[in-house]
């Protein structure tokens, strides 16, 4: 089976887009922590935010780190082939 190839440009897009998504997700968590009230409804909202945006932010960050790693390894392998 032929391996699926991704260009460096696509890795850059992955890295930038998913880094922004992770940053916005973590910023949303900070804003929710600051502005949600300290009552049972606010605590339920806070829990829901951490369950959804916390997990998604970690997933987006993981994809961004993977893309950055692939950029780093493809750059070093391109330098070795020259």
Helices and strands as residue ranges (DSSP letters): H 8-35, H 40-49, I 50-54, H 55-81
